Amino acid sequence: EVKLLLAGVKGAAGLAVKLLYGCGLRVAEVLALRVKDVDVSGGKIEVRGGKGDKDRVITLPKSLLHSIEEHLKQVRAVFDADRRDGVPGVAMPKAYDVKNPKAAESWPWFWFLPSAKVWDDLERDGSPRSGARAYGRGRHHLHEIAVTRELERAVKLAGLSKRVTAHVLRHSFATHLVLRGIDIRSVQQLLGHSDVRTTEIYTALAKAMRGEITSPLDDL
Protein backbone atom coordinates (compact mmCIF):
# COMPACT_ATOMS: atom_id res chain seq x y z
CA GLU A 1 0.00 0.00 0.00
CA VAL A 2 2.82 2.42 0.85
CA LYS A 3 4.59 1.63 -2.42
CA LEU A 4 1.38 2.19 -4.36
CA LEU A 5 0.70 5.44 -2.53
CA LEU A 6 4.16 6.93 -3.00
CA ALA A 7 4.20 6.00 -6.68
CA GLY A 8 1.38 8.50 -7.20
CA VAL A 9 2.85 11.60 -5.54
CA LYS A 10 4.63 14.31 -7.50
CA GLY A 11 6.24 17.71 -7.19
CA ALA A 12 7.64 19.36 -4.08
CA ALA A 13 4.64 18.33 -2.00
CA GLY A 14 5.14 14.77 -3.22
CA LEU A 15 8.77 14.85 -2.09
CA ALA A 16 7.55 16.04 1.31
CA VAL A 17 5.18 13.06 1.48
CA LYS A 18 8.04 10.66 0.68
CA LEU A 19 10.15 12.19 3.46
CA LEU A 20 7.30 11.75 5.94
CA TYR A 21 7.48 8.00 5.41
CA GLY A 22 11.13 7.67 4.42
CA CYS A 23 12.47 9.54 7.46
CA GLY A 24 9.57 9.38 9.91
CA LEU A 25 9.38 13.15 10.17
CA ARG A 26 6.52 15.22 11.50
CA VAL A 27 4.96 17.39 8.79
CA ALA A 28 6.09 20.57 10.57
CA GLU A 29 9.66 19.23 10.61
CA VAL A 30 9.63 18.53 6.88
CA LEU A 31 8.32 21.99 6.04
CA ALA A 32 10.82 23.75 8.32
CA LEU A 33 13.87 22.18 6.66
CA ARG A 34 16.50 24.54 5.27
CA VAL A 35 18.85 23.74 2.39
CA LYS A 36 21.74 23.31 4.84
CA ASP A 37 19.79 20.67 6.79
CA VAL A 38 19.69 18.27 3.84
CA ASP A 39 23.11 16.70 3.21
CA VAL A 40 22.84 14.70 0.00
CA SER A 41 26.53 13.78 -0.14
CA GLY A 42 26.45 12.59 3.46
CA GLY A 43 23.05 10.96 3.02
CA LYS A 44 21.45 12.55 6.06
CA ILE A 45 18.94 15.11 7.27
CA GLU A 46 19.42 17.23 10.37
CA VAL A 47 16.15 18.04 12.10
CA ARG A 48 16.64 21.17 14.16
CA GLY A 49 14.33 22.34 16.90
CA GLY A 50 11.92 19.43 16.61
CA LYS A 51 9.22 18.72 19.17
CA GLY A 52 10.63 19.60 22.58
CA ASP A 53 13.21 21.80 20.80
CA LYS A 54 15.44 18.77 20.20
CA ASP A 55 17.79 18.19 17.26
CA ARG A 56 18.40 14.81 15.64
CA VAL A 57 20.06 13.29 12.57
CA ILE A 58 18.24 10.87 10.26
CA THR A 59 19.58 8.85 7.34
CA LEU A 60 18.17 9.81 3.95
CA PRO A 61 16.67 6.98 1.87
CA LYS A 62 19.11 6.20 -0.95
CA SER A 63 16.17 5.95 -3.33
CA LEU A 64 15.45 9.67 -2.80
CA LEU A 65 18.95 11.08 -3.27
CA HIS A 66 18.63 11.70 -7.01
CA SER A 67 15.17 13.24 -6.61
CA ILE A 68 16.49 15.54 -3.91
CA GLU A 69 19.42 16.62 -6.08
CA GLU A 70 17.04 17.50 -8.92
CA HIS A 71 14.71 19.26 -6.49
CA LEU A 72 17.56 21.38 -5.14
CA LYS A 73 18.38 22.55 -8.66
CA GLN A 74 14.84 23.90 -8.95
CA VAL A 75 15.03 25.46 -5.49
CA ARG A 76 18.30 27.15 -6.43
CA ALA A 77 16.58 28.74 -9.42
CA VAL A 78 13.88 30.12 -7.11
CA PHE A 79 16.52 31.41 -4.69
CA ASP A 80 18.47 33.14 -7.48
CA ALA A 81 15.28 34.73 -8.82
CA ASP A 82 14.41 36.07 -5.36
CA ARG A 83 17.84 37.63 -4.96
CA ARG A 84 17.62 39.13 -8.44
CA ASP A 85 14.13 40.52 -7.79
CA GLY A 86 15.02 41.95 -4.40
CA VAL A 87 12.69 39.69 -2.43
CA PRO A 88 13.52 39.99 1.30
CA GLY A 89 15.24 37.05 2.97
CA VAL A 90 13.38 34.16 4.57
CA ALA A 91 12.21 34.10 8.18
CA MET A 92 14.93 33.16 10.63
CA PRO A 93 14.75 31.23 13.91
CA LYS A 94 14.54 33.23 17.12
CA ALA A 95 17.08 36.08 17.17
CA TYR A 96 19.55 34.56 14.72
CA ASP A 97 18.93 37.27 12.13
CA VAL A 98 20.09 39.85 14.68
CA LYS A 99 23.39 38.01 15.15
CA ASN A 100 23.81 37.35 11.43
CA PRO A 101 21.58 39.73 9.42
CA LYS A 102 22.84 38.46 6.05
CA ALA A 103 21.93 34.84 6.75
CA ALA A 104 18.28 35.35 5.76
CA GLU A 105 19.34 36.01 2.17
CA SER A 106 21.92 33.21 2.02
CA TRP A 107 21.55 29.91 0.15
CA PRO A 108 22.15 27.60 3.16
CA TRP A 109 19.27 29.18 5.10
CA PHE A 110 16.81 29.14 2.19
CA TRP A 111 13.79 26.86 2.54
CA PHE A 112 14.30 23.31 1.28
CA LEU A 113 10.62 23.35 0.31
CA PRO A 114 9.85 26.97 -0.60
CA SER A 115 6.35 28.09 -1.49
CA ALA A 116 5.64 28.61 -5.17
CA LYS A 117 4.62 32.24 -4.70
CA VAL A 118 5.99 35.27 -2.90
CA TRP A 119 3.55 36.61 -0.31
CA ASP A 120 2.89 40.29 0.21
CA ASP A 121 0.59 42.58 2.17
CA LEU A 122 0.81 45.46 -0.27
CA GLU A 123 -1.61 47.11 -2.65
CA ARG A 124 -0.58 47.59 -6.27
CA ASP A 125 0.70 51.08 -5.47
CA GLY A 126 2.94 49.67 -2.73
CA SER A 127 0.84 50.94 0.18
CA PRO A 128 -0.15 48.64 3.09
CA ARG A 129 -3.18 46.50 2.35
CA SER A 130 -6.26 47.46 4.36
CA GLY A 131 -6.54 45.41 7.55
CA ALA A 132 -3.02 43.99 7.33
CA ARG A 133 -1.27 43.70 10.70
CA ALA A 134 2.11 44.05 9.04
CA TYR A 135 3.15 44.67 5.51
CA GLY A 136 5.96 43.67 3.23
CA ARG A 137 6.70 40.63 1.12
CA GLY A 138 8.77 37.48 1.23
CA ARG A 139 8.79 33.77 0.56
CA HIS A 140 7.59 31.28 3.12
CA HIS A 141 8.00 27.52 3.04
CA LEU A 142 5.46 25.21 1.42
CA HIS A 143 2.14 25.23 3.25
CA GLU A 144 0.92 22.17 5.12
CA ILE A 145 -2.30 22.28 3.10
CA ALA A 146 -0.31 21.62 -0.09
CA VAL A 147 1.14 18.44 1.44
CA THR A 148 -2.27 17.34 2.72
CA ARG A 149 -3.89 17.83 -0.69
CA GLU A 150 -1.12 15.95 -2.48
CA LEU A 151 -1.44 13.09 0.00
CA GLU A 152 -5.21 13.00 -0.44
CA ARG A 153 -4.82 12.99 -4.22
CA ALA A 154 -2.34 10.10 -4.07
CA VAL A 155 -4.60 8.10 -1.73
CA LYS A 156 -7.49 8.49 -4.16
CA LEU A 157 -5.28 7.62 -7.13
CA ALA A 158 -4.06 4.48 -5.35
CA GLY A 159 -7.63 3.44 -4.62
CA LEU A 160 -7.03 3.12 -0.88
CA SER A 161 -10.14 3.07 1.29
CA LYS A 162 -8.39 3.77 4.59
CA ARG A 163 -7.71 7.23 5.97
CA VAL A 164 -4.07 8.21 5.44
CA THR A 165 -2.59 11.33 7.03
CA ALA A 166 0.93 12.69 7.42
CA HIS A 167 1.06 11.23 10.92
CA VAL A 168 -0.06 7.83 9.65
CA LEU A 169 3.03 7.78 7.40
CA ARG A 170 5.22 8.57 10.41
CA HIS A 171 3.56 5.73 12.33
CA SER A 172 4.14 3.42 9.37
CA PHE A 173 7.83 4.35 9.28
CA ALA A 174 8.22 3.36 12.94
CA THR A 175 6.15 0.19 12.70
CA HIS A 176 8.00 -1.06 9.64
CA LEU A 177 11.37 -0.45 11.32
CA VAL A 178 10.29 -2.55 14.31
CA LEU A 179 9.05 -5.27 11.95
CA ARG A 180 12.53 -5.29 10.38
CA GLY A 181 14.06 -5.92 13.79
CA ILE A 182 15.42 -2.43 14.51
CA ASP A 183 15.78 -2.01 18.28
CA ILE A 184 13.28 0.22 20.05
CA ARG A 185 15.92 2.67 21.32
CA SER A 186 17.10 3.40 17.78
CA VAL A 187 13.50 3.93 16.65
CA GLN A 188 12.99 6.27 19.60
CA GLN A 189 15.95 8.40 18.53
CA LEU A 190 14.82 8.51 14.90
CA LEU A 191 11.33 9.64 15.92
CA GLY A 192 12.61 12.18 18.42
CA HIS A 193 10.62 10.75 21.33
CA SER A 194 11.82 11.90 24.76
CA ASP A 195 10.32 8.84 26.49
CA VAL A 196 10.83 5.32 25.15
CA ARG A 197 7.39 4.37 26.47
CA THR A 198 5.90 6.51 23.70
CA THR A 199 7.80 4.42 21.16
CA GLU A 200 6.96 1.04 22.71
CA ILE A 201 3.46 1.16 21.24
CA TYR A 202 5.04 0.17 17.93
CA THR A 203 6.44 -3.02 19.45
CA ALA A 204 2.96 -4.19 20.40
CA LEU A 205 1.61 -3.15 17.01
CA ALA A 206 4.37 -5.06 15.21
CA LYS A 207 3.62 -8.19 17.25
CA ALA A 208 -0.04 -7.95 16.29
CA MET A 209 0.90 -7.57 12.63
CA ARG A 210 3.12 -10.66 12.84
CA GLY A 211 0.24 -12.59 14.35
CA GLU A 212 2.04 -13.02 17.68
CA ILE A 213 -0.95 -11.60 19.54
CA THR A 214 -4.14 -13.59 19.07
CA SER A 215 -7.69 -13.11 20.27
CA PRO A 216 -8.79 -14.99 23.42
CA LEU A 217 -11.84 -16.05 21.42
CA ASP A 218 -9.58 -18.44 19.53
CA ASP A 219 -8.72 -20.19 22.81
CA LEU A 220 -12.31 -21.21 23.47
C-alpha positions as CSV (number, residue, x, y, z in Angstrom):
1,E,0.0,0.0,0.0
2,V,2.8,2.4,0.8
3,K,4.6,1.6,-2.4
4,L,1.4,2.2,-4.4
5,L,0.7,5.4,-2.5
6,L,4.2,6.9,-3.0
7,A,4.2,6.0,-6.7
8,G,1.4,8.5,-7.2
9,V,2.8,11.6,-5.5
10,K,4.6,14.3,-7.5
11,G,6.2,17.7,-7.2
12,A,7.6,19.4,-4.1
13,A,4.6,18.3,-2.0
14,G,5.1,14.8,-3.2
15,L,8.8,14.8,-2.1
16,A,7.6,16.0,1.3
17,V,5.2,13.1,1.5
18,K,8.0,10.7,0.7
19,L,10.1,12.2,3.5
20,L,7.3,11.7,5.9
21,Y,7.5,8.0,5.4
22,G,11.1,7.7,4.4
23,C,12.5,9.5,7.5
24,G,9.6,9.4,9.9
25,L,9.4,13.2,10.2
26,R,6.5,15.2,11.5
27,V,5.0,17.4,8.8
28,A,6.1,20.6,10.6
29,E,9.7,19.2,10.6
30,V,9.6,18.5,6.9
31,L,8.3,22.0,6.0
32,A,10.8,23.7,8.3
33,L,13.9,22.2,6.7
34,R,16.5,24.5,5.3
35,V,18.8,23.7,2.4
36,K,21.7,23.3,4.8
37,D,19.8,20.7,6.8
38,V,19.7,18.3,3.8
39,D,23.1,16.7,3.2
40,V,22.8,14.7,0.0
41,S,26.5,13.8,-0.1
42,G,26.4,12.6,3.5
43,G,23.0,11.0,3.0
44,K,21.5,12.6,6.1
45,I,18.9,15.1,7.3
46,E,19.4,17.2,10.4
47,V,16.2,18.0,12.1
48,R,16.6,21.2,14.2
49,G,14.3,22.3,16.9
50,G,11.9,19.4,16.6
51,K,9.2,18.7,19.2
52,G,10.6,19.6,22.6
53,D,13.2,21.8,20.8
54,K,15.4,18.8,20.2
55,D,17.8,18.2,17.3
56,R,18.4,14.8,15.6
57,V,20.1,13.3,12.6
58,I,18.2,10.9,10.3
59,T,19.6,8.8,7.3
60,L,18.2,9.8,3.9
61,P,16.7,7.0,1.9
62,K,19.1,6.2,-0.9
63,S,16.2,6.0,-3.3
64,L,15.4,9.7,-2.8
65,L,18.9,11.1,-3.3
66,H,18.6,11.7,-7.0
67,S,15.2,13.2,-6.6
68,I,16.5,15.5,-3.9
69,E,19.4,16.6,-6.1
70,E,17.0,17.5,-8.9
71,H,14.7,19.3,-6.5
72,L,17.6,21.4,-5.1
73,K,18.4,22.6,-8.7
74,Q,14.8,23.9,-8.9
75,V,15.0,25.5,-5.5
76,R,18.3,27.2,-6.4
77,A,16.6,28.7,-9.4
78,V,13.9,30.1,-7.1
79,F,16.5,31.4,-4.7
80,D,18.5,33.1,-7.5
81,A,15.3,34.7,-8.8
82,D,14.4,36.1,-5.4
83,R,17.8,37.6,-5.0
84,R,17.6,39.1,-8.4
85,D,14.1,40.5,-7.8
86,G,15.0,42.0,-4.4
87,V,12.7,39.7,-2.4
88,P,13.5,40.0,1.3
89,G,15.2,37.0,3.0
90,V,13.4,34.2,4.6
91,A,12.2,34.1,8.2
92,M,14.9,33.2,10.6
93,P,14.7,31.2,13.9
94,K,14.5,33.2,17.1
95,A,17.1,36.1,17.2
96,Y,19.5,34.6,14.7
97,D,18.9,37.3,12.1
98,V,20.1,39.8,14.7
99,K,23.4,38.0,15.1
100,N,23.8,37.3,11.4
101,P,21.6,39.7,9.4
102,K,22.8,38.5,6.1
103,A,21.9,34.8,6.7
104,A,18.3,35.4,5.8
105,E,19.3,36.0,2.2
106,S,21.9,33.2,2.0
107,W,21.5,29.9,0.2
108,P,22.2,27.6,3.2
109,W,19.3,29.2,5.1
110,F,16.8,29.1,2.2
111,W,13.8,26.9,2.5
112,F,14.3,23.3,1.3
113,L,10.6,23.3,0.3
114,P,9.9,27.0,-0.6
115,S,6.4,28.1,-1.5
116,A,5.6,28.6,-5.2
117,K,4.6,32.2,-4.7
118,V,6.0,35.3,-2.9
119,W,3.6,36.6,-0.3
120,D,2.9,40.3,0.2
121,D,0.6,42.6,2.2
122,L,0.8,45.5,-0.3
123,E,-1.6,47.1,-2.6
124,R,-0.6,47.6,-6.3
125,D,0.7,51.1,-5.5
126,G,2.9,49.7,-2.7
127,S,0.8,50.9,0.2
128,P,-0.1,48.6,3.1
129,R,-3.2,46.5,2.3
130,S,-6.3,47.5,4.4
131,G,-6.5,45.4,7.5
132,A,-3.0,44.0,7.3
133,R,-1.3,43.7,10.7
134,A,2.1,44.0,9.0
135,Y,3.2,44.7,5.5
136,G,6.0,43.7,3.2
137,R,6.7,40.6,1.1
138,G,8.8,37.5,1.2
139,R,8.8,33.8,0.6
140,H,7.6,31.3,3.1
141,H,8.0,27.5,3.0
142,L,5.5,25.2,1.4
143,H,2.1,25.2,3.2
144,E,0.9,22.2,5.1
145,I,-2.3,22.3,3.1
146,A,-0.3,21.6,-0.1
147,V,1.1,18.4,1.4
148,T,-2.3,17.3,2.7
149,R,-3.9,17.8,-0.7
150,E,-1.1,15.9,-2.5
151,L,-1.4,13.1,0.0
152,E,-5.2,13.0,-0.4
153,R,-4.8,13.0,-4.2
154,A,-2.3,10.1,-4.1
155,V,-4.6,8.1,-1.7
156,K,-7.5,8.5,-4.2
157,L,-5.3,7.6,-7.1
158,A,-4.1,4.5,-5.4
159,G,-7.6,3.4,-4.6
160,L,-7.0,3.1,-0.9
161,S,-10.1,3.1,1.3
162,K,-8.4,3.8,4.6
163,R,-7.7,7.2,6.0
164,V,-4.1,8.2,5.4
165,T,-2.6,11.3,7.0
166,A,0.9,12.7,7.4
167,H,1.1,11.2,10.9
168,V,-0.1,7.8,9.7
169,L,3.0,7.8,7.4
170,R,5.2,8.6,10.4
171,H,3.6,5.7,12.3
172,S,4.1,3.4,9.4
173,F,7.8,4.4,9.3
174,A,8.2,3.4,12.9
175,T,6.1,0.2,12.7
176,H,8.0,-1.1,9.6
177,L,11.4,-0.5,11.3
178,V,10.3,-2.6,14.3
179,L,9.0,-5.3,11.9
180,R,12.5,-5.3,10.4
181,G,14.1,-5.9,13.8
182,I,15.4,-2.4,14.5
183,D,15.8,-2.0,18.3
184,I,13.3,0.2,20.1
185,R,15.9,2.7,21.3
186,S,17.1,3.4,17.8
187,V,13.5,3.9,16.6
188,Q,13.0,6.3,19.6
189,Q,16.0,8.4,18.5
190,L,14.8,8.5,14.9
191,L,11.3,9.6,15.9
192,G,12.6,12.2,18.4
193,H,10.6,10.7,21.3
194,S,11.8,11.9,24.8
195,D,10.3,8.8,26.5
196,V,10.8,5.3,25.2
197,R,7.4,4.4,26.5
198,T,5.9,6.5,23.7
199,T,7.8,4.4,21.2
200,E,7.0,1.0,22.7
201,I,3.5,1.2,21.2
202,Y,5.0,0.2,17.9
203,T,6.4,-3.0,19.5
204,A,3.0,-4.2,20.4
205,L,1.6,-3.2,17.0
206,A,4.4,-5.1,15.2
207,K,3.6,-8.2,17.3
208,A,0.0,-7.9,16.3
209,M,0.9,-7.6,12.6
210,R,3.1,-10.7,12.8
211,G,0.2,-12.6,14.4
212,E,2.0,-13.0,17.7
213,I,-1.0,-11.6,19.5
214,T,-4.1,-13.6,19.1
215,S,-7.7,-13.1,20.3
216,P,-8.8,-15.0,23.4
217,L,-11.8,-16.0,21.4
218,D,-9.6,-18.4,19.5
219,D,-8.7,-20.2,22.8
220,L,-12.3,-21.2,23.5
